[in-house]
Amino acid sequence: MSHEIFSIPSSQFTVSKNKNNVIHWDGHFQGQEVIAALPIGENSQCIILLNWFQNKKPIRQNLLCARHNGDIIWKIALPNSHDFVVGAQMAGDELFINTWNGYRMKVDQLTGRILSSEFVK
């Protein structure tokens, strides 16, 4: 049995956690497919990773943080304008992302600011 831990009712987007603490999500965010959702801040906000290649054209700034009302707090601004996020993970209270161009970055989950970057490809 799962229980809801974050939702944006206006987008019909919900994030739930099952009995094994595995997070899953349902719905879209502003019409875009979601490929990862990471609730933060006592589940009052959610880091959302959008499908970067949904419309045969890469979506730039495809990682964002949103509130329950759908307001966007921040969108990722990668240093290379031709890059996009392909993965996002939380390690404790730290947010790490991987990019198409082969970088692993530590990101401030409250501001979306990149704190460190390492080429790993």
C-alpha positions in Angstrom: 0.0 0.0 0.0 1.3 3.4 -0.9 0.7 6.8 0.7 0.9 10.2 -0.9 3.8 12.4 0.2 3.6 15.2 -2.4 1.1 16.4 -5.0 0.3 19.2 -7.3 -3.5 18.9 -7.6 -3.7 21.4 -10.5 -1.4 19.2 -12.6 -2.8 15.9 -11.3 0.7 15.0 -10.3 1.3 12.9 -7.2 4.3 11.3 -5.5 3.9 8.4 -3.2 6.0 6.1 -1.1 5.3 2.4 -0.6 5.8 0.3 2.5 9.5 -0.3 1.5 10.0 3.5 1.2 10.3 3.3 -2.6 9.2 6.6 -4.2 7.0 6.5 -7.3 5.0 9.2 -9.1 2.0 9.5 -11.4 1.0 12.1 -13.8 2.7 14.9 -15.7 4.1 18.3 -14.8 2.8 21.1 -17.0 2.1 18.6 -19.8 5.7 17.2 -19.7 6.6 13.6 -18.8 8.2 13.2 -15.4 11.1 10.7 -15.2 12.1 11.3 -11.6 10.5 13.0 -8.5 12.4 13.7 -5.3 10.4 15.3 -2.5 12.4 17.6 -0.2 11.8 20.0 2.7 9.5 17.8 4.7 7.8 17.0 1.4 6.7 20.6 0.9 8.6 20.8 -2.3 9.7 18.4 -5.0 12.6 18.2 -7.4 11.2 17.1 -10.7 13.2 15.7 -13.7 11.4 16.1 -17.0 11.9 13.8 -19.9 14.7 15.6 -21.8 13.7 14.1 -25.2 10.0 14.0 -25.1 9.2 15.9 -28.3 12.2 14.9 -30.4 13.9 18.1 -29.4 15.9 18.2 -26.1 14.3 20.2 -23.3 16.8 22.6 -21.7 16.5 23.3 -18.0 14.7 20.0 -17.5 15.3 19.8 -13.7 13.2 22.0 -11.5 11.9 22.4 -8.0 8.2 23.0 -7.5 5.7 23.7 -4.7 2.3 22.0 -4.1 0.5 24.8 -5.9 2.7 24.2 -9.1 4.8 27.3 -8.6 8.4 26.7 -9.8 11.0 27.7 -7.2 14.0 27.2 -9.6 15.1 25.6 -12.8 18.6 24.2 -13.3 20.9 26.4 -15.3 23.7 24.3 -16.7 27.0 25.9 -17.8 26.8 24.4 -21.3 23.6 25.5 -23.1 23.7 22.2 -25.1 23.5 20.0 -22.1 20.6 18.6 -20.1 20.0 16.5 -17.0 19.6 12.7 -17.5 19.6 11.6 -13.9 19.0 13.0 -10.4 19.6 11.3 -7.0 19.5 12.4 -3.4 22.3 11.2 -1.1 21.1 12.2 2.3 20.3 15.9 2.1 22.5 16.4 -1.0 21.2 16.5 -4.6 23.4 15.0 -7.4 22.7 15.1 -11.1 24.2 13.5 -14.2 24.2 15.3 -17.5 24.1 14.2 -21.1 27.6 15.6 -21.7 29.1 13.4 -18.9 29.2 15.6 -15.8 28.2 14.7 -12.3 27.2 17.8 -10.3 26.3 18.6 -6.8 23.3 21.0 -6.7 22.0 23.1 -3.9 18.5 21.7 -3.6 17.1 25.0 -2.2 18.3 27.3 -5.0 19.3 25.0 -8.0 22.8 26.5 -7.9 25.6 24.1 -9.0 28.0 23.6 -6.1 30.5 21.3 -7.8 31.1 19.6 -11.1 33.2 16.6 -12.2 33.6 15.1 -15.7 32.9 11.4 -15.3 32.4 10.1 -18.8 
